């Protein structure tokens, strides 16, 4: 026995030693890829020293002689802390993810590659004005210097058995293009869904479901737009509402709505006389966060610049921030910046244009796929843009998008805004800057506030852009882009308040200029407006209270309605219904993590909507199971409520005797789903559903490392239709509150952390404050690390 035991023990010991050695090697490799935080380092191309200090949260303060040197140092820092995330941005926009992660990304690459954004990015770089090239080139060189200075490549490349590719100037443009893909539709799905619905639904029903607004609208100027009147039964002849699936199965996943909140109050309403801005950009959340907390200080004593805010790793620009004179921020505008064009084709190779027949251009692309053979992709292009869709009958459609126009898609206009001195100047610069078109809100130290659109606005001729049309005759077309003096603008409104939240901001002629790209319904904007109007003076913490408002006024009437559904007769002999009514009667009206009542009322509203839309659009779902009814209108709240109040029999799904029976069936489906698998109803609070799932990108591809890279799975307050927007992997990617000239009192939140390295002390720095909504300062604290980049010997001026 001893003879057998000894070899076994030796083998086990050897395995442990080898395993320990492997772990030590892995840790050493991981440790070696940590960014440099202290010391002095020569960097080629620098003209003078740049210091990079980090505070306890990892906020980077860069101090240098001029903007070019600072851009070089910013590239260095971005690469050291975030190169893998930068790589994902450029690959996402170029359609090159498959080369890094394999065929799991192939469908995404195919969808994106048809836009040929790498080719377009190279065209943009080639046409940049001479005064912008030095900053771009310095940033690119800084990125590659930062990558080269790491003792080992970023750890993600070890896990993927890959090698990082050097940064190029076009990659910075691609990082900006990645934001186009995030913030704007790139597939024409909305217009194509509307066309499909128009072809298959009665006209009266289609027009009703295309509701332009509701009484929740809260534009900066103009009145609320109302839902259309209910169609009568005669207009819906030969149509029936039919639910072909069980109610619980009709439930759709909660949609995310890329957007943001921001607002400004004028100086007469603040405690310091300067205007004040709040900005929080809502995006998909991951670790590390998309933004990087940054302060840039440069210039001479006579003209020193000091800008604080967030930069986007991959670009040299401050995205939102404050420069002591002006603070600025964005929200997604949801104007209409693309169109689907119905092609008229006498044969598959040609299409009709105002100048006669044109031949489709054929572009061949090759998609590299890790571990697989390359995939060939054929792209068909028209004079207006790529062919993006072919109907079952062979009808084809092309796509026209501002992002395709290399003269309008991207420039470095944010650099000019960074140097602006007042709101009026900032608004004028915003109209000439080129980013994905956004609501631009600015505030200055003299008390002024303003709003306009930043980014290009196409000038449509002959049509609204809401549905596909043919451009063959020339009657429908784009006639260039709007000039700055045509942009809508609000400057110093009488009540001293400006707010935007992805809903319709303008009315009348201004709305015709912007178009309708699918505005959110206005509950969130209205709540912000009403919160602002409830006070006559504001401090930074007052604006934080508005930002963290998790009340749900849009659900108040639903709670009352649900109590009428669960009347005494409905709960008699139904203990689960009775328990639900008891919880709903405790209504606090807030999306707090511990709220069962909120989850029940919210769940009823969404499930009822989903069941009704399944019944009303059953013909469309049979054609397209992935149908998104929100493509018809995001203003469904008003029309569904109207249906519930009037209870027209022609809208009641077949198989139900009356509306009360149908609504009770929705309640039962909801409660059955919540209590499945032995769950108690009291366990199913809002936090149980709204639990953080903020993950590292590699969690999907290398699941075993996810537990070590992802943020904690904590219950989160907030929801979609309120200022505190929050879903498990979606929400405020930054929250900034600042009064220009008083940045020391500014507040800031950011999920995730500064660094992309899990051994960094800054990997999740500040994340817990974001979860809890605890104030943290906008300005960096005292430095805990300082790295000085210096010119190489012989390079000093």
Steps between C-alpha positions, in 0.01 A plus 500: 500500500783740590662427164179604322443803721844654450476543118148636543618759753794596282274536197253709698781717632635549149157598372463752783845642432426532129160654570658743743769586248234560234307727734817689592585539131148621423513746789842623387371553146196681635709714732745584221221655292406754768526865394789717618385736774819663626843607383640673194492368145629640170239501222586567139340810352434693820613860486482558876427304815147381576410385850231238549368489854232269633287550809349231723231423236754485219382824340779606265619861502728583209701821518708607201619789286247476216206297372716292265726380780201434721335300220812285472497438875126427496556237233774350719268480803205365302712220354652407834163483677252409225664371182284187475181703529633740235571201278142377540368845402697517176425136413129547574482793259717336234325163514819326611403339831506146359874519446541542874226287657396257228181417314275601792535857370462418130137612462582831667798549272293426189234749602752776567742432215242595238543861615875486423585724791873425498523619141300808592716566806809499279334753269422725796859489626626590152273808487547636854604867510870559574432654844333177623756248373775575755270415791379179332851389407634580847218301659564199274873507576420529871273195484771290340761628747269404786448154356872450437589607853293228666730223617251249363205530264160566662379185675195456278725408207652214702152362564416531132841374382533811289733794441389864519526693173649848499271802501449698179352841430195342336438303820425823686234583241367146538466556876271792415316284248440245775287764670294536181427128518401535865284810471338479157325226303724350233266240352181684400296270724262773618400618151479145365276392789270794433480406133419141589230613741350739247476219245329252733286701744177694441588863435301618801685263734838590352437871546384443859811298590722771349408732788707823473487575871297498820419722792840400644681711240711780647687681219706811563254689285167401346207300631469128569403293198208268566423144394255457213134424580401134527398348166138385497400142421392587146852618409640168622275271299651159427762554770502328840713532811628149554751381758670193352730435795453471877511837672823432690669392175396829343737678738793664325841569655525850641642724229789736564471847357844658443470855617560729792374776728631849521374832615624845588379777729590864444704713738198672653396161641832391654667576828814638333362698203662274240288265293502132594497187284408138570589231247471124516541291187309169500677217323563129529724446801807280525830474684694717448265786424505660156612841634823604672507763776736769374635844581712685243713799595715668238615837371699794632425703809329759279274249332485181704223251422348281768236253382342225710254231396520171313702400197432205270795257482581478132463876442691807625189701580315594817148377432305684771645728762564851629783742424435758770300716260260257334367155590341281234325166469307276260192286471403291199268722298300234308462731205503318165846470344446209262252380240400171338466533122272274298693399188335482157682228308427378148751222569711391799813681380353849444286759677320812389631847593400853397785481245388167358602142565808438713680173549530372856859526620642173632753512783677186619606481865672225695428444868779332695369247754720370778547125471298480178538569130441863395145580393435681173235775506345664195359849552265662248508879499286771345583866452310560826644222715518121540217258431387389845183297450324276250131412542364150449380611154846625403435872559819668622577801713805723541607700804599868511672604824687806618776266620569404137589857405869546571464880486234502773541196725800581722726794568690636799261784575484394866851641535360843422214459747761408762638854456165685485449803723122532524178321410435695180843409366460138608165472317649636179793260521269208571312561175825455309637206699442153359406216733189277506236775512406573862313743719769745610439688824744758635526727805750776573642684803309817408170320554402423138354169380426369152400203286555401139598194294863400465570304182374504141131533411396390149271721295216280372304598192145379441460245780515458879731198518271295722443223242694365197442686172652485154758761403493399135324812369695756705186630669616343826863556593753659733611843391821526701495595867357777714710811547571619857241780474233235423563300819232527768628671814383603845700770678415627850131400522290724721456247779876429510467123445598266216450122502543215254444125547483342151141611453379756250659836582347725233180552303382640168762603245786405732361146522488485121869597493602221738253233395379217722750220551292330770474738794449353844165577655532795731447363852865536596533847349174610664612376841830688468316815387258479791782434747680809373186712518435393859803699623606859461866464592749223443827371637698207365339264749154621395576394143630168629163448670331544163746261332432231762122543493363144481133592538265347243215748432427324171395195702278676755189465287590140417513418870152641550373320194649169613323529833169531313586188298573314824161579653341295775342257255831446320694408814225284654636145508830610342758540780784598264292780349409611852865505603584702189225751577635539853846579363369739234297688762831584674600706195796727566533609138876447484734258322685408817684169512280368784167583334267210419217742423704675232592176329139384494354820355782538251477134400126524441538805277768346281342155478162646409663714231689200360187283488297772329765569239535127434124487440485817290805413290461123478531507120831683523636268768423204273724660236765636737522337846768756598264791436556807720166686533684805636606560139145618440509744790659530843184680612310181570424606859239751388324277252494190725359711783239639264397146403472395865284798587261459207519118480391473136390144412682509165836523684429220750695182417276218384408236758428740788147589599589851610791727585489416870549130427790579269672722757456234770663252263794740470519523881496121534771459236715756679455340842554152360828606348620672816417207728622223272753254642376552854577871533297697752346819366661705777843386377443650155585861571636742240862438600451130432441591134711814476829346613823632353648288220788733413750267343841502339479437121698176539239351736304392196794338324699373801227434761736360765669838546173693526465468877839667542439779249132596532359761735303373803144384431322754723128591502454841338230767538360689200337404171437627148229768531651713773816712540693220671513276195623155597491146362734212586751587225376842395485838664697812580850452359601827666325761710646850509364805683702818465475877513774653279754687709394298804631159398625440854134454602423275202377142544573191296404132480628224275432124503788257469833671549786678331722205423438196285750296701354282780813536716485880481377683812280697259323202339167568675589832661190714551260222399341457841428875523323475164292204623393684814471846345749645746655834397862489385695807384539593136849638550778252576625474857860511615739299281600157625707417191689720255666396177701754301537454127795690361649563155764259385856627532571719202130567441463793738451835327 
